[in-house]
Amino acid sequence: MLSSLLPSSVRESGYRRKFLENRDENLFMGSFESFADAEAHVPAGKTVGYDTPEAANLYSHQIYFYDYPALFWLGRSLDSGLRTVFDLGGHIGIKYYAFRRVLNYPPDLHWTVCDVPGVIKAGAEVAAQRQVAGQLGFTTDVHDASGCDILYASGSLQYLPQHFSEILAELSVKPKRIIVNTAAVHPEKTIYTLNSIGVAVCPYRIEHHDRLFADLTQAGYVRRDARRNEGKPIEVPFVEGGDKPYYAGCCFDLA
């Protein structure tokens, strides 16, 4: 309450200092013209993006409450005979490990994680240690999603320089099903900002909600489910409309 009485310039300066010194929070700062413009404004001296050894240790193999809708659709997909999962931005395979505790993975399941080189190197080492390398694979090439049964994207679309529709357009064979979880969206517009993940600062796209869904429809998909991921906060302070973003998920099937 007391901080709200301070001049805006003082509060903004204090928040910038907090952003720059951040170690363990998920913070956002600024508004920019494009993804590239946001990247160009990463503060000097800060590591840019997830391709750093420290990023491989950021996340645990947990199931969070906002994972359950996506988990439901993944389980139904496996039950219906779909067998190849392309996990876009899946880190070291955290959801593969998390979900196998509650889903019966079929022996012929093949789960491929696509991420940056430094992260998937750590992922391949963990998979070898856990003796799951025959079922869990890794790639840095998003085009390897071509022909997969399920394209799964959990908390990753906002970190990609390309729009999701552009990625889909480059695939020679589109995935049969798309499951999206915790995509950063805004009800009115697209915002490009910076996200501090503690060990690095990342350019970040908060997509106009209607554009994301319209792009999937125009790519030839039919919506099966859409939802809002309640309880996972996101706010861009000192930016007009920065209090309106939220996380959303959906399931779309190829028509």
C-alpha positions, 0 to 999 in steps of 0.5 A: 500500500505504501509503495503505491503512494510513491511516484510512478518513476520511483516505483518503475525504477525499483521494479527494474532493479528487482528484475535485474537482480532476480534469481528465482521469480518469474518476472516481466518487464517492458513492451516492444515492437516485435520479438526481435526488438524485445531481444535487442533490449535484453539488459547488458550483461544478461544471458539471453534465452534458455541455451545455458547450462543453468537452464537445464536445472530450472524445472522439476518433474512435477504435475501442477494443477494447471497440467491436468486438462492437457494430461487428460487429452494426452491420456485419451490420445494414447488410449485411442492409439496415437503413439508419437508425441512431439514435445515442443520446448519440452526442456529435458523431458519434464512432462514425459517423466511427470505424466508417466507416473499417472498414465500407462505409457504403451511400449511403442510410445515414442516421445521426442523433445525439441529444445535448445542444444544446451538443454537437450544435451542434459536431457539426453544424459538424464534419459540414458541414466534413467534407461528411457532413451529407447522411448524418449528422444531429443532434437533441436529441429522443429521440422521433426514434428512433421507427421507426428500424432501429437504436437504438445506445447506446454509453456513454450509458444511464448518463447519462440520467435516464430508464430505457431502458425508459421511453424505448422506451415513449414511441416510437410505433414501436419500433426493429427492433434495439437495439445497446448498448455499454459500459452501466454495470451492477452484478450485484446492484443499481442504484447512483446516483452522480456521475461526474467527466469533468474538465470537468463532473460528471454524475449517473450510473446503474449499472443492475442488470444483470438489470433492464436485460435484463428491461426489454428483454425486456418491451419486446418484444425478443429477445436476440441477443447479450450480453457483458461489456466487459472492460478498461474499469474502473469503481469507486465507492470507499467505497461498498458494492459499489462494486468490483463494477460493470462495463460490458456490451453486447448486441444485441436484436431486436424480436420 
